[in-house]
Amino acid sequence: MKRFLIPAGALALCAVAASALAAPGTVLRNDKLYSQPNASSSVAASVPKGASVDILAKQGGWLRVTSGKSTGWIRLLSVRAGAGGLGGAGLGDVVGAATTRSDPSRVVAVAGLRGLNDEDLKQARFNGEELARMNAWQATPAQARSFAAQSGLTTANVAALPAPQSNRTSSPWETN
């Protein structure tokens, strides 16, 4: 009987330690938990706006979270880190799981999230098939003109920039 208690105790201790390492978070909008950190992977569960989650890991633009009995991956910007609920301080709370602020009195604008880390970039390889798929979305000049006409846009002729003068130096502090 003692042989059974030791592994069970170790398993319980691991579970307690794992939950202690998880950071609390709040879901900012109704979203899905995916089985992998990829929007094309299968959906493991759905989480409603305002749900409390435990943040287990971060990979690129994704967070691995536990919500109730479900565990999965959710987009980083769908979760505010911390236990503050939905009444947090703002955008800094949203990206708090991925960044830290050295000066809380400064406002930092965040334009987007690439979701690529050093490992992703090191493993990047040319994929001609994906390039061909992307090029298939390219609009022809006729399609662009048609779209512009439907939107009420008109052609505007813009004067060309003057040609660079060769007698100028590359630095404004240097003199001829």
C-alpha positions in Angstrom: 0.0 0.0 0.0 2.9 2.4 0.7 4.2 1.9 -2.8 0.9 3.4 -4.1 1.0 6.4 -1.8 4.4 7.6 -2.8 3.6 8.0 -6.6 0.1 9.4 -5.7 1.7 11.9 -3.3 4.3 12.9 -5.9 1.6 13.4 -8.5 -0.4 15.6 -6.1 2.7 17.6 -5.3 3.3 18.2 -9.0 -0.3 19.3 -9.6 0.0 21.8 -6.7 3.4 23.1 -8.0 2.0 23.5 -11.5 -1.0 25.5 -10.3 1.3 27.7 -8.2 3.4 28.5 -11.3 0.3 29.5 -13.3 -0.5 33.2 -13.6 -4.1 34.3 -13.4 -5.8 36.1 -16.3 -9.1 37.2 -17.6 -10.6 36.6 -21.1 -11.4 39.9 -22.8 -13.8 38.6 -25.4 -15.6 35.4 -26.3 -13.0 33.2 -27.8 -11.9 29.6 -28.5 -9.3 27.4 -26.9 -7.3 25.6 -29.6 -5.5 22.3 -29.2 -2.3 23.9 -30.7 -1.0 27.5 -30.9 -2.5 27.8 -34.3 -5.9 29.1 -35.5 -6.2 26.2 -38.0 -5.9 23.6 -35.3 -8.9 21.9 -33.7 -11.0 23.8 -31.1 -10.7 22.3 -27.7 -13.3 24.5 -26.0 -14.8 27.9 -25.9 -14.4 30.5 -23.2 -16.7 33.5 -22.5 -15.7 37.1 -22.0 -14.8 37.7 -18.4 -13.8 34.0 -17.7 -10.9 33.5 -15.3 -8.0 31.5 -16.7 -4.7 30.3 -15.5 -1.8 31.2 -17.9 0.5 28.2 -18.1 2.8 29.2 -21.0 3.5 31.7 -23.8 4.5 30.8 -27.4 4.7 33.6 -29.9 1.3 35.4 -29.9 -0.4 32.5 -28.0 -1.0 31.7 -24.4 -1.6 28.2 -23.1 -4.4 28.5 -20.5 -6.6 26.4 -18.3 -10.2 27.5 -17.9 -12.3 25.2 -15.7 -11.7 21.7 -16.9 -10.4 22.8 -20.3 -6.8 23.5 -21.3 -5.8 25.0 -24.7 -4.2 27.8 -26.6 -5.8 31.3 -26.9 -4.5 34.4 -28.7 -2.4 36.6 -26.4 -4.4 39.7 -27.0 -7.6 37.9 -25.9 -6.4 37.7 -22.3 -5.5 40.3 -19.7 -2.9 39.0 -17.3 -3.5 39.5 -13.6 -6.5 38.9 -11.3 -8.1 42.3 -11.8 -11.1 41.1 -13.8 -12.4 43.2 -16.7 -12.0 46.6 -14.9 -8.2 46.9 -15.4 -6.1 49.9 -16.2 -6.1 49.5 -20.0 -3.8 48.3 -22.9 -0.8 47.8 -20.6 -2.8 45.0 -18.9 -3.6 43.3 -22.2 0.0 43.0 -23.2 1.3 42.5 -19.7 1.7 38.7 -20.2 4.2 39.4 -23.0 6.0 42.5 -21.9 7.0 44.4 -18.8 6.9 48.1 -18.2 10.0 49.7 -16.8 8.2 53.0 -16.2 4.5 52.8 -15.3 4.0 56.5 -15.8 4.8 56.3 -19.5 2.2 55.4 -22.1 3.4 52.9 -24.7 1.5 52.4 -28.0 1.4 48.8 -29.3 0.6 48.6 -33.0 0.5 44.8 -33.3 2.1 41.5 -32.5 4.1 39.5 -34.9 4.0 36.2 -33.0 7.4 35.2 -34.1 10.2 34.4 -31.7 13.9 33.8 -32.2 13.4 30.0 -32.7 10.7 30.6 -35.3 13.0 32.9 -37.3 15.9 30.5 -37.0 13.8 27.7 -38.4 12.3 29.7 -41.3 12.6 28.1 -44.7 11.5 29.3 -48.2 8.2 27.8 -49.2 7.4 28.3 -52.8 4.0 26.7 -52.5 2.9 29.3 -49.8 4.3 32.1 -52.0 2.2 30.9 -54.9 -0.9 30.8 -52.6 -0.2 34.3 -51.5 0.3 35.5 -55.1 -3.0 34.0 -56.0 -4.6 36.8 -53.9 -2.9 39.5 -55.9 -5.3 41.9 -57.6 -4.9 42.8 -61.3 -4.7 46.4 -62.4 -8.3 46.0 -63.8 -9.6 44.7 -60.5 -8.0 47.5 -58.6 -9.5 50.1 -61.0 -12.9 48.5 -60.7 -12.7 48.4 -56.9 -11.6 52.1 -56.8 -14.5 53.1 -59.1 -17.1 51.2 -57.0 -15.7 53.0 -53.9 -15.9 56.5 -55.5 -12.1 56.9 -55.7 -10.7 58.9 -58.6 -7.3 59.1 -60.2 -5.0 61.9 -59.0 -1.9 62.9 -60.8 1.0 63.7 -58.4 4.0 65.7 -59.5 7.2 63.7 -59.4 9.8 64.5 -56.8 12.7 66.6 -58.0 15.8 64.7 -59.1 18.5 64.5 -56.4 21.2 67.1 -56.8 24.6 65.5 -57.1 26.5 68.5 -55.6 25.0 67.8 -52.1 26.9 65.8 -49.5 25.4 62.9 -47.6 25.5 64.8 -44.3 23.9 68.2 -43.6 26.8 69.0 -41.3 29.4 68.7 -44.0 30.2 71.7 -46.2 31.4 71.8 -49.8 
